[in-house]
Amino acid sequence: MIRVLDDLIQVLTQKGVIRVTDLPPAAQAKLMDRTQAREALGGLSQLIDEDEGGLI
């Protein structure tokens, strides 16, 4: 569920609905930490295996 929330915040910031600075400082720090960790693990590109035939 946290990953979904992270993705939602990312989409809202990209669309200009909210800014990261609108969030409390502690939330900003956690969001940045999680974003950096996801990027270090390959970002969203590692979620889907192109060789798989279906979604599930």
PDBQT receptor file of N, H, CA, C and O in Angstrom, charges set to zero:
ATOM      1  N   MET A   1       0.822  -1.193   0.000  1.00  0.00    +0.000 N 
ATOM      2  CA  MET A   1       0.000   0.000   0.000  1.00  0.00    +0.000 C 
ATOM      3  C   MET A   1       0.871   1.264   0.000  1.00  0.00    +0.000 C 
ATOM      4  O   MET A   1       0.501   2.269  -0.606  1.00  0.00    +0.000 OA
ATOM      5  N   ILE A   2       2.004   1.216   0.665  1.00  0.00    +0.000 N 
ATOM      6  H   ILE A   2       2.305   0.400   1.157  1.00  0.00    +0.000 HD
ATOM      7  CA  ILE A   2       2.888   2.373   0.707  1.00  0.00    +0.000 C 
ATOM      8  C   ILE A   2       3.383   2.718  -0.691  1.00  0.00    +0.000 C 
ATOM      9  O   ILE A   2       3.490   3.890  -1.052  1.00  0.00    +0.000 OA
ATOM     10  N   ARG A   3       3.680   1.695  -1.465  1.00  0.00    +0.000 N 
ATOM     11  H   ARG A   3       3.593   0.743  -1.172  1.00  0.00    +0.000 HD
ATOM     12  CA  ARG A   3       4.167   1.932  -2.831  1.00  0.00    +0.000 C 
ATOM     13  C   ARG A   3       3.098   2.638  -3.665  1.00  0.00    +0.000 C 
ATOM     14  O   ARG A   3       3.413   3.518  -4.466  1.00  0.00    +0.000 OA
ATOM     15  N   VAL A   4       1.850   2.258  -3.479  1.00  0.00    +0.000 N 
ATOM     16  H   VAL A   4       1.594   1.543  -2.828  1.00  0.00    +0.000 HD
ATOM     17  CA  VAL A   4       0.750   2.909  -4.194  1.00  0.00    +0.000 C 
ATOM     18  C   VAL A   4       0.661   4.374  -3.786  1.00  0.00    +0.000 C 
ATOM     19  O   VAL A   4       0.464   5.250  -4.628  1.00  0.00    +0.000 OA
ATOM     20  N   LEU A   5       0.806   4.632  -2.504  1.00  0.00    +0.000 N 
ATOM     21  H   LEU A   5       0.966   3.920  -1.820  1.00  0.00    +0.000 HD
ATOM     22  CA  LEU A   5       0.764   6.006  -2.013  1.00  0.00    +0.000 C 
ATOM     23  C   LEU A   5       1.939   6.813  -2.567  1.00  0.00    +0.000 C 
ATOM     24  O   LEU A   5       1.770   7.968  -2.958  1.00  0.00    +0.000 OA
ATOM     25  N   ASP A   6       3.117   6.213  -2.600  1.00  0.00    +0.000 N 
ATOM     26  H   ASP A   6       3.255   5.275  -2.282  1.00  0.00    +0.000 HD
ATOM     27  CA  ASP A   6       4.284   6.876  -3.197  1.00  0.00    +0.000 C 
ATOM     28  C   ASP A   6       4.015   7.231  -4.654  1.00  0.00    +0.000 C 
ATOM     29  O   ASP A   6       4.308   8.342  -5.094  1.00  0.00    +0.000 OA
ATOM     30  N   ASP A   7       3.458   6.282  -5.397  1.00  0.00    +0.000 N 
ATOM     31  H   ASP A   7       3.221   5.379  -5.040  1.00  0.00    +0.000 HD
ATOM     32  CA  ASP A   7       3.150   6.521  -6.818  1.00  0.00    +0.000 C 
ATOM     33  C   ASP A   7       2.106   7.621  -6.973  1.00  0.00    +0.000 C 
ATOM     34  O   ASP A   7       2.204   8.453  -7.874  1.00  0.00    +0.000 OA
ATOM     35  N   LEU A   8       1.113   7.623  -6.096  1.00  0.00    +0.000 N 
ATOM     36  H   LEU A   8       1.033   6.947  -5.363  1.00  0.00    +0.000 HD
ATOM     37  CA  LEU A   8       0.074   8.650  -6.155  1.00  0.00    +0.000 C 
ATOM     38  C   LEU A   8       0.668  10.036  -5.910  1.00  0.00    +0.000 C 
ATOM     39  O   LEU A   8       0.353  10.984  -6.630  1.00  0.00    +0.000 OA
ATOM     40  N   ILE A   9       1.510  10.151  -4.914  1.00  0.00    +0.000 N 
ATOM     41  H   ILE A   9       1.766   9.380  -4.329  1.00  0.00    +0.000 HD
ATOM     42  CA  ILE A   9       2.152  11.433  -4.621  1.00  0.00    +0.000 C 
ATOM     43  C   ILE A   9       3.009  11.870  -5.805  1.00  0.00    +0.000 C 
ATOM     44  O   ILE A   9       3.022  13.047  -6.166  1.00  0.00    +0.000 OA
ATOM     45  N   GLN A  10       3.719  10.930  -6.402  1.00  0.00    +0.000 N 
ATOM     46  H   GLN A  10       3.709   9.974  -6.108  1.00  0.00    +0.000 HD
ATOM     47  CA  GLN A  10       4.559  11.260  -7.559  1.00  0.00    +0.000 C 
ATOM     48  C   GLN A  10       3.709  11.782  -8.722  1.00  0.00    +0.000 C 
ATOM     49  O   GLN A  10       4.076  12.770  -9.357  1.00  0.00    +0.000 OA
ATOM     50  N   VAL A  11       2.598  11.141  -9.002  1.00  0.00    +0.000 N 
ATOM     51  H   VAL A  11       2.300  10.338  -8.486  1.00  0.00    +0.000 HD
ATOM     52  CA  VAL A  11       1.722  11.583 -10.097  1.00  0.00    +0.000 C 
ATOM     53  C   VAL A  11       1.145  12.961  -9.803  1.00  0.00    +0.000 C 
ATOM     54  O   VAL A  11       1.107  13.825 -10.679  1.00  0.00    +0.000 OA
ATOM     55  N   LEU A  12       0.695  13.165  -8.569  1.00  0.00    +0.000 N 
ATOM     56  H   LEU A  12       0.726  12.463  -7.857  1.00  0.00    +0.000 HD
ATOM     57  CA  LEU A  12       0.116  14.458  -8.212  1.00  0.00    +0.000 C 
ATOM     58  C   LEU A  12       1.136  15.583  -8.308  1.00  0.00    +0.000 C 
ATOM     59  O   LEU A  12       0.792  16.697  -8.704  1.00  0.00    +0.000 OA
ATOM     60  N   THR A  13       2.383  15.306  -7.952  1.00  0.00    +0.000 N 
ATOM     61  H   THR A  13       2.663  14.402  -7.631  1.00  0.00    +0.000 HD
ATOM     62  CA  THR A  13       3.414  16.340  -8.062  1.00  0.00    +0.000 C 
ATOM     63  C   THR A  13       3.778  16.593  -9.521  1.00  0.00    +0.000 C 
ATOM     64  O   THR A  13       4.017  17.736  -9.910  1.00  0.00    +0.000 OA
ATOM     65  N   GLN A  14       3.821  15.535 -10.330  1.00  0.00    +0.000 N 
ATOM     66  H   GLN A  14       3.627  14.607 -10.014  1.00  0.00    +0.000 HD
ATOM     67  CA  GLN A  14       4.132  15.719 -11.747  1.00  0.00    +0.000 C 
ATOM     68  C   GLN A  14       3.058  16.526 -12.458  1.00  0.00    +0.000 C 
ATOM     69  O   GLN A  14       3.365  17.302 -13.363  1.00  0.00    +0.000 OA
ATOM     70  N   LYS A  15       1.795  16.353 -12.057  1.00  0.00    +0.000 N 
ATOM     71  H   LYS A  15       1.546  15.723 -11.322  1.00  0.00    +0.000 HD
ATOM     72  CA  LYS A  15       0.688  17.081 -12.680  1.00  0.00    +0.000 C 
ATOM     73  C   LYS A  15       0.511  18.479 -12.094  1.00  0.00    +0.000 C 
ATOM     74  O   LYS A  15      -0.312  19.257 -12.576  1.00  0.00    +0.000 OA
ATOM     75  N   GLY A  16       1.281  18.798 -11.054  1.00  0.00    +0.000 N 
ATOM     76  H   GLY A  16       1.949  18.166 -10.662  1.00  0.00    +0.000 HD
ATOM     77  CA  GLY A  16       1.199  20.121 -10.458  1.00  0.00    +0.000 C 
ATOM     78  C   GLY A  16       0.055  20.306  -9.490  1.00  0.00    +0.000 C 
ATOM     79  O   GLY A  16      -0.260  21.433  -9.109  1.00  0.00    +0.000 OA
ATOM     80  N   VAL A  17      -0.573  19.214  -9.086  1.00  0.00    +0.000 N 
ATOM     81  H   VAL A  17      -0.317  18.298  -9.396  1.00  0.00    +0.000 HD
ATOM     82  CA  VAL A  17      -1.684  19.301  -8.138  1.00  0.00    +0.000 C 
ATOM     83  C   VAL A  17      -1.161  19.651  -6.745  1.00  0.00    +0.000 C 
ATOM     84  O   VAL A  17      -1.753  20.467  -6.038  1.00  0.00    +0.000 OA
ATOM     85  N   ILE A  18      -0.052  19.030  -6.359  1.00  0.00    +0.000 N 
ATOM     86  H   ILE A  18       0.429  18.367  -6.933  1.00  0.00    +0.000 HD
ATOM     87  CA  ILE A  18       0.598  19.338  -5.087  1.00  0.00    +0.000 C 
ATOM     88  C   ILE A  18       2.091  19.514  -5.344  1.00  0.00    +0.000 C 
ATOM     89  O   ILE A  18       2.609  19.126  -6.391  1.00  0.00    +0.000 OA
ATOM     90  N   ARG A  19       2.757  20.098  -4.378  1.00  0.00    +0.000 N 
ATOM     91  H   ARG A  19       2.336  20.413  -3.527  1.00  0.00    +0.000 HD
ATOM     92  CA  ARG A  19       4.210  20.208  -4.404  1.00  0.00    +0.000 C 
ATOM     93  C   ARG A  19       4.750  19.403  -3.229  1.00  0.00    +0.000 C 
ATOM     94  O   ARG A  19       4.085  19.268  -2.202  1.00  0.00    +0.000 OA
ATOM     95  N   VAL A  20       5.934  18.882  -3.382  1.00  0.00    +0.000 N 
ATOM     96  H   VAL A  20       6.475  18.993  -4.216  1.00  0.00    +0.000 HD
ATOM     97  CA  VAL A  20       6.548  18.130  -2.291  1.00  0.00    +0.000 C 
ATOM     98  C   VAL A  20       6.670  19.030  -1.066  1.00  0.00    +0.000 C 
ATOM     99  O   VAL A  20       6.546  18.566   0.067  1.00  0.00    +0.000 OA
ATOM    100  N   THR A  21       6.911  20.309  -1.295  1.00  0.00    +0.000 N 
ATOM    101  H   THR A  21       7.012  20.686  -2.215  1.00  0.00    +0.000 HD
ATOM    102  CA  THR A  21       7.049  21.248  -0.180  1.00  0.00    +0.000 C 
ATOM    103  C   THR A  21       5.736  21.500   0.553  1.00  0.00    +0.000 C 
ATOM    104  O   THR A  21       5.740  22.100   1.628  1.00  0.00    +0.000 OA
ATOM    105  N   ASP A  22       4.604  21.048  -0.014  1.00  0.00    +0.000 N 
ATOM    106  H   ASP A  22       4.601  20.560  -0.887  1.00  0.00    +0.000 HD
ATOM    107  CA  ASP A  22       3.320  21.147   0.688  1.00  0.00    +0.000 C 
ATOM    108  C   ASP A  22       3.238  20.138   1.831  1.00  0.00    +0.000 C 
ATOM    109  O   ASP A  22       2.442  20.303   2.756  1.00  0.00    +0.000 OA
ATOM    110  N   LEU A  23       4.043  19.118   1.766  1.00  0.00    +0.000 N 
ATOM    111  H   LEU A  23       4.690  18.983   1.014  1.00  0.00    +0.000 HD
ATOM    112  CA  LEU A  23       4.042  18.076   2.786  1.00  0.00    +0.000 C 
ATOM    113  C   LEU A  23       4.875  18.506   3.984  1.00  0.00    +0.000 C 
ATOM    114  O   LEU A  23       5.776  19.334   3.848  1.00  0.00    +0.000 OA
ATOM    115  N   PRO A  24       4.581  17.948   5.163  1.00  0.00    +0.000 N 
ATOM    116  CA  PRO A  24       5.408  18.251   6.341  1.00  0.00    +0.000 C 
ATOM    117  C   PRO A  24       6.849  17.801   6.107  1.00  0.00    +0.000 C 
ATOM    118  O   PRO A  24       7.086  16.868   5.341  1.00  0.00    +0.000 OA
ATOM    119  N   PRO A  25       7.806  18.450   6.755  1.00  0.00    +0.000 N 
ATOM    120  CA  PRO A  25       9.224  18.107   6.562  1.00  0.00    +0.000 C 
ATOM    121  C   PRO A  25       9.541  16.618   6.767  1.00  0.00    +0.000 C 
ATOM    122  O   PRO A  25      10.327  16.041   6.015  1.00  0.00    +0.000 OA
ATOM    123  N   ALA A  26       8.940  16.008   7.769  1.00  0.00    +0.000 N 
ATOM    124  H   ALA A  26       8.302  16.477   8.380  1.00  0.00    +0.000 HD
ATOM    125  CA  ALA A  26       9.197  14.581   8.011  1.00  0.00    +0.000 C 
ATOM    126  C   ALA A  26       8.699  13.731   6.844  1.00  0.00    +0.000 C 
ATOM    127  O   ALA A  26       9.354  12.764   6.455  1.00  0.00    +0.000 OA
ATOM    128  N   ALA A  27       7.544  14.087   6.287  1.00  0.00    +0.000 N 
ATOM    129  H   ALA A  27       7.012  14.872   6.603  1.00  0.00    +0.000 HD
ATOM    130  CA  ALA A  27       7.001  13.353   5.144  1.00  0.00    +0.000 C 
ATOM    131  C   ALA A  27       7.870  13.573   3.906  1.00  0.00    +0.000 C 
ATOM    132  O   ALA A  27       8.080  12.646   3.124  1.00  0.00    +0.000 OA
ATOM    133  N   GLN A  28       8.376  14.793   3.724  1.00  0.00    +0.000 N 
ATOM    134  H   GLN A  28       8.205  15.547   4.359  1.00  0.00    +0.000 HD
ATOM    135  CA  GLN A  28       9.266  15.076   2.608  1.00  0.00    +0.000 C 
ATOM    136  C   GLN A  28      10.521  14.212   2.681  1.00  0.00    +0.000 C 
ATOM    137  O   GLN A  28      10.963  13.652   1.677  1.00  0.00    +0.000 OA
ATOM    138  N   ALA A  29      11.086  14.113   3.878  1.00  0.00    +0.000 N 
ATOM    139  H   ALA A  29      10.727  14.568   4.693  1.00  0.00    +0.000 HD
ATOM    140  CA  ALA A  29      12.306  13.327   4.061  1.00  0.00    +0.000 C 
ATOM    141  C   ALA A  29      12.053  11.851   3.771  1.00  0.00    +0.000 C 
ATOM    142  O   ALA A  29      12.855  11.204   3.097  1.00  0.00    +0.000 OA
ATOM    143  N   LYS A  30      10.942  11.316   4.277  1.00  0.00    +0.000 N 
ATOM    144  H   LYS A  30      10.291  11.842   4.825  1.00  0.00    +0.000 HD
ATOM    145  CA  LYS A  30      10.623   9.904   4.016  1.00  0.00    +0.000 C 
ATOM    146  C   LYS A  30      10.385   9.662   2.536  1.00  0.00    +0.000 C 
ATOM    147  O   LYS A  30      10.836   8.659   1.983  1.00  0.00    +0.000 OA
ATOM    148  N   LEU A  31       9.682  10.572   1.905  1.00  0.00    +0.000 N 
ATOM    149  H   LEU A  31       9.316  11.387   2.354  1.00  0.00    +0.000 HD
ATOM    150  CA  LEU A  31       9.394  10.433   0.480  1.00  0.00    +0.000 C 
ATOM    151  C   LEU A  31      10.682  10.445  -0.334  1.00  0.00    +0.000 C 
ATOM    152  O   LEU A  31      10.846   9.636  -1.248  1.00  0.00    +0.000 OA
ATOM    153  N   MET A  32      11.583  11.345  -0.013  1.00  0.00    +0.000 N 
ATOM    154  H   MET A  32      11.450  12.002   0.729  1.00  0.00    +0.000 HD
ATOM    155  CA  MET A  32      12.863  11.414  -0.729  1.00  0.00    +0.000 C 
ATOM    156  C   MET A  32      13.695  10.151  -0.493  1.00  0.00    +0.000 C 
ATOM    157  O   MET A  32      14.322   9.637  -1.420  1.00  0.00    +0.000 OA
ATOM    158  N   ASP A  33      13.700   9.656   0.739  1.00  0.00    +0.000 N 
ATOM    159  H   ASP A  33      13.191  10.074   1.492  1.00  0.00    +0.000 HD
ATOM    160  CA  ASP A  33      14.437   8.423   1.043  1.00  0.00    +0.000 C 
ATOM    161  C   ASP A  33      13.882   7.253   0.238  1.00  0.00    +0.000 C 
ATOM    162  O   ASP A  33      14.639   6.475  -0.342  1.00  0.00    +0.000 OA
ATOM    163  N   ARG A  34      12.553   7.134   0.209  1.00  0.00    +0.000 N 
ATOM    164  H   ARG A  34      11.938   7.766   0.681  1.00  0.00    +0.000 HD
ATOM    165  CA  ARG A  34      11.927   6.029  -0.522  1.00  0.00    +0.000 C 
ATOM    166  C   ARG A  34      12.148   6.164  -2.028  1.00  0.00    +0.000 C 
ATOM    167  O   ARG A  34      12.355   5.168  -2.720  1.00  0.00    +0.000 OA
ATOM    168  N   THR A  35      12.103   7.395  -2.530  1.00  0.00    +0.000 N 
ATOM    169  H   THR A  35      11.934   8.205  -1.968  1.00  0.00    +0.000 HD
ATOM    170  CA  THR A  35      12.332   7.627  -3.955  1.00  0.00    +0.000 C 
ATOM    171  C   THR A  35      13.752   7.233  -4.340  1.00  0.00    +0.000 C 
ATOM    172  O   THR A  35      13.964   6.577  -5.360  1.00  0.00    +0.000 OA
ATOM    173  N   GLN A  36      14.718   7.629  -3.530  1.00  0.00    +0.000 N 
ATOM    174  H   GLN A  36      14.547   8.162  -2.701  1.00  0.00    +0.000 HD
ATOM    175  CA  GLN A  36      16.110   7.277  -3.800  1.00  0.00    +0.000 C 
ATOM    176  C   GLN A  36      16.322   5.770  -3.715  1.00  0.00    +0.000 C 
ATOM    177  O   GLN A  36      17.068   5.206  -4.516  1.00  0.00    +0.000 OA
ATOM    178  N   ALA A  37      15.678   5.116  -2.762  1.00  0.00    +0.000 N 
ATOM    179  H   ALA A  37      15.072   5.574  -2.112  1.00  0.00    +0.000 HD
ATOM    180  CA  ALA A  37      15.806   3.666  -2.625  1.00  0.00    +0.000 C 
ATOM    181  C   ALA A  37      15.212   2.956  -3.842  1.00  0.00    +0.000 C 
ATOM    182  O   ALA A  37      15.792   1.990  -4.338  1.00  0.00    +0.000 OA
ATOM    183  N   ARG A  38      14.064   3.427  -4.322  1.00  0.00    +0.000 N 
ATOM    184  H   ARG A  38      13.593   4.211  -3.919  1.00  0.00    +0.000 HD
ATOM    185  CA  ARG A  38      13.447   2.815  -5.501  1.00  0.00    +0.000 C 
ATOM    186  C   ARG A  38      14.324   2.984  -6.735  1.00  0.00    +0.000 C 
ATOM    187  O   ARG A  38      14.459   2.061  -7.539  1.00  0.00    +0.000 OA
ATOM    188  N   GLU A  39      14.918   4.161  -6.884  1.00  0.00    +0.000 N 
ATOM    189  H   GLU A  39      14.809   4.911  -6.232  1.00  0.00    +0.000 HD
ATOM    190  CA  GLU A  39      15.791   4.407  -8.032  1.00  0.00    +0.000 C 
ATOM    191  C   GLU A  39      17.028   3.513  -7.960  1.00  0.00    +0.000 C 
ATOM    192  O   GLU A  39      17.500   3.015  -8.982  1.00  0.00    +0.000 OA
ATOM    193  N   ALA A  40      17.544   3.316  -6.760  1.00  0.00    +0.000 N 
ATOM    194  H   ALA A  40      17.160   3.721  -5.930  1.00  0.00    +0.000 HD
ATOM    195  CA  ALA A  40      18.717   2.456  -6.585  1.00  0.00    +0.000 C 
ATOM    196  C   ALA A  40      18.393   1.009  -6.945  1.00  0.00    +0.000 C 
ATOM    197  O   ALA A  40      19.267   0.264  -7.390  1.00  0.00    +0.000 OA
ATOM    198  N   LEU A  41      17.143   0.617  -6.753  1.00  0.00    +0.000 N 
ATOM    199  H   LEU A  41      16.434   1.222  -6.391  1.00  0.00    +0.000 HD
ATOM    200  CA  LEU A  41      16.720  -0.748  -7.072  1.00  0.00    +0.000 C 
ATOM    201  C   LEU A  41      16.250  -0.902  -8.517  1.00  0.00    +0.000 C 
ATOM    202  O   LEU A  41      15.802  -1.979  -8.911  1.00  0.00    +0.000 OA
ATOM    203  N   GLY A  42      16.347   0.147  -9.293  1.00  0.00    +0.000 N 
ATOM    204  H   GLY A  42      16.711   1.021  -8.973  1.00  0.00    +0.000 HD
ATOM    205  CA  GLY A  42      15.973   0.048 -10.705  1.00  0.00    +0.000 C 
ATOM    206  C   GLY A  42      14.678   0.739 -11.042  1.00  0.00    +0.000 C 
ATOM    207  O   GLY A  42      14.217   0.641 -12.178  1.00  0.00    +0.000 OA
ATOM    208  N   GLY A  43      14.075   1.433 -10.103  1.00  0.00    +0.000 N 
ATOM    209  H   GLY A  43      14.451   1.512  -9.179  1.00  0.00    +0.000 HD
ATOM    210  CA  GLY A  43      12.844   2.172 -10.379  1.00  0.00    +0.000 C 
ATOM    211  C   GLY A  43      11.701   1.255 -10.747  1.00  0.00    +0.000 C 
ATOM    212  O   GLY A  43      11.649   0.102 -10.319  1.00  0.00    +0.000 OA
ATOM    213  N   LEU A  44      10.801   1.768 -11.532  1.00  0.00    +0.000 N 
ATOM    214  H   LEU A  44      10.844   2.704 -11.880  1.00  0.00    +0.000 HD
ATOM    215  CA  LEU A  44       9.614   1.014 -11.929  1.00  0.00    +0.000 C 
ATOM    216  C   LEU A  44       9.908  -0.003 -13.018  1.00  0.00    +0.000 C 
ATOM    217  O   LEU A  44       9.108  -0.911 -13.245  1.00  0.00    +0.000 OA
ATOM    218  N   SER A  45      11.039   0.132 -13.692  1.00  0.00    +0.000 N 
ATOM    219  H   SER A  45      11.689   0.869 -13.507  1.00  0.00    +0.000 HD
ATOM    220  CA  SER A  45      11.339  -0.759 -14.815  1.00  0.00    +0.000 C 
ATOM    221  C   SER A  45      11.511  -2.216 -14.375  1.00  0.00    +0.000 C 
ATOM    222  O   SER A  45      11.354  -3.129 -15.185  1.00  0.00    +0.000 OA
ATOM    223  N   GLN A  46      11.827  -2.433 -13.118  1.00  0.00    +0.000 N 
ATOM    224  H   GLN A  46      11.954  -1.691 -12.459  1.00  0.00    +0.000 HD
ATOM    225  CA  GLN A  46      12.037  -3.797 -12.631  1.00  0.00    +0.000 C 
ATOM    226  C   GLN A  46      10.721  -4.489 -12.235  1.00  0.00    +0.000 C 
ATOM    227  O   GLN A  46      10.723  -5.677 -11.915  1.00  0.00    +0.000 OA
ATOM    228  N   LEU A  47       9.610  -3.759 -12.256  1.00  0.00    +0.000 N 
ATOM    229  H   LEU A  47       9.608  -2.794 -12.516  1.00  0.00    +0.000 HD
ATOM    230  CA  LEU A  47       8.336  -4.341 -11.845  1.00  0.00    +0.000 C 
ATOM    231  C   LEU A  47       7.736  -5.273 -12.891  1.00  0.00    +0.000 C 
ATOM    232  O   LEU A  47       7.013  -6.207 -12.545  1.00  0.00    +0.000 OA
ATOM    233  N   ILE A  48       8.026  -5.033 -14.155  1.00  0.00    +0.000 N 
ATOM    234  H   ILE A  48       8.614  -4.275 -14.437  1.00  0.00    +0.000 HD
ATOM    235  CA  ILE A  48       7.415  -5.798 -15.233  1.00  0.00    +0.000 C 
ATOM    236  C   ILE A  48       8.489  -6.560 -15.982  1.00  0.00    +0.000 C 
ATOM    237  O   ILE A  48       9.486  -5.994 -16.430  1.00  0.00    +0.000 OA
ATOM    238  N   ASP A  49       8.261  -7.851 -16.107  1.00  0.00    +0.000 N 
ATOM    239  H   ASP A  49       7.450  -8.310 -15.743  1.00  0.00    +0.000 HD
ATOM    240  CA  ASP A  49       9.176  -8.701 -16.859  1.00  0.00    +0.000 C 
ATOM    241  C   ASP A  49       8.601  -8.823 -18.279  1.00  0.00    +0.000 C 
ATOM    242  O   ASP A  49       7.513  -9.364 -18.473  1.00  0.00    +0.000 OA
ATOM    243  N   GLU A  50       9.333  -8.322 -19.245  1.00  0.00    +0.000 N 
ATOM    244  H   GLU A  50      10.217  -7.882 -19.088  1.00  0.00    +0.000 HD
ATOM    245  CA  GLU A  50       8.855  -8.309 -20.633  1.00  0.00    +0.000 C 
ATOM    246  C   GLU A  50       8.609  -9.704 -21.180  1.00  0.00    +0.000 C 
ATOM    247  O   GLU A  50       7.846  -9.855 -22.134  1.00  0.00    +0.000 OA
ATOM    248  N   ASP A  51       9.229 -10.728 -20.609  1.00  0.00    +0.000 N 
ATOM    249  H   ASP A  51       9.849 -10.606 -19.833  1.00  0.00    +0.000 HD
ATOM    250  CA  ASP A  51       9.076 -12.083 -21.093  1.00  0.00    +0.000 C 
ATOM    251  C   ASP A  51       7.785 -12.749 -20.599  1.00  0.00    +0.000 C 
ATOM    252  O   ASP A  51       7.393 -13.796 -21.113  1.00  0.00    +0.000 OA
ATOM    253  N   GLU A  52       7.122 -12.140 -19.599  1.00  0.00    +0.000 N 
ATOM    254  H   GLU A  52       7.440 -11.290 -19.181  1.00  0.00    +0.000 HD
ATOM    255  CA  GLU A  52       5.910 -12.728 -19.063  1.00  0.00    +0.000 C 
ATOM    256  C   GLU A  52       4.777 -12.586 -20.065  1.00  0.00    +0.000 C 
ATOM    257  O   GLU A  52       4.658 -11.573 -20.754  1.00  0.00    +0.000 OA
ATOM    258  N   GLY A  53       3.945 -13.622 -20.132  1.00  0.00    +0.000 N 
ATOM    259  H   GLY A  53       4.042 -14.445 -19.572  1.00  0.00    +0.000 HD
ATOM    260  CA  GLY A  53       2.846 -13.607 -21.092  1.00  0.00    +0.000 C 
ATOM    261  C   GLY A  53       1.655 -12.820 -20.659  1.00  0.00    +0.000 C 
ATOM    262  O   GLY A  53       0.993 -12.207 -21.496  1.00  0.00    +0.000 OA
ATOM    263  N   GLY A  54       1.341 -12.807 -19.352  1.00  0.00    +0.000 N 
ATOM    264  H   GLY A  54       1.878 -13.304 -18.672  1.00  0.00    +0.000 HD
ATOM    265  CA  GLY A  54       0.177 -12.090 -18.855  1.00  0.00    +0.000 C 
ATOM    266  C   GLY A  54       0.537 -11.161 -17.733  1.00  0.00    +0.000 C 
ATOM    267  O   GLY A  54       1.698 -11.041 -17.342  1.00  0.00    +0.000 OA
ATOM    268  N   LEU A  55      -0.483 -10.504 -17.221  1.00  0.00    +0.000 N 
ATOM    269  H   LEU A  55      -1.426 -10.602 -17.539  1.00  0.00    +0.000 HD
ATOM    270  CA  LEU A  55      -0.250  -9.562 -16.143  1.00  0.00    +0.000 C 
ATOM    271  C   LEU A  55      -0.008 -10.273 -14.813  1.00  0.00    +0.000 C 
ATOM    272  O   LEU A  55       0.771  -9.802 -13.985  1.00  0.00    +0.000 OA
ATOM    273  N   ILE A  56      -0.665 -11.387 -14.616  1.00  0.00    +0.000 N 
ATOM    274  H   ILE A  56      -1.298 -11.771 -15.289  1.00  0.00    +0.000 HD
ATOM    275  CA  ILE A  56      -0.537 -12.101 -13.326  1.00  0.00    +0.000 C 
ATOM    276  C   ILE A  56      -0.011 -13.501 -13.576  1.00  0.00    +0.000 C 
ATOM    277  O   ILE A  56       0.171 -14.270 -12.632  1.00  0.00    +0.000 OA
TER     278      ILE A  56
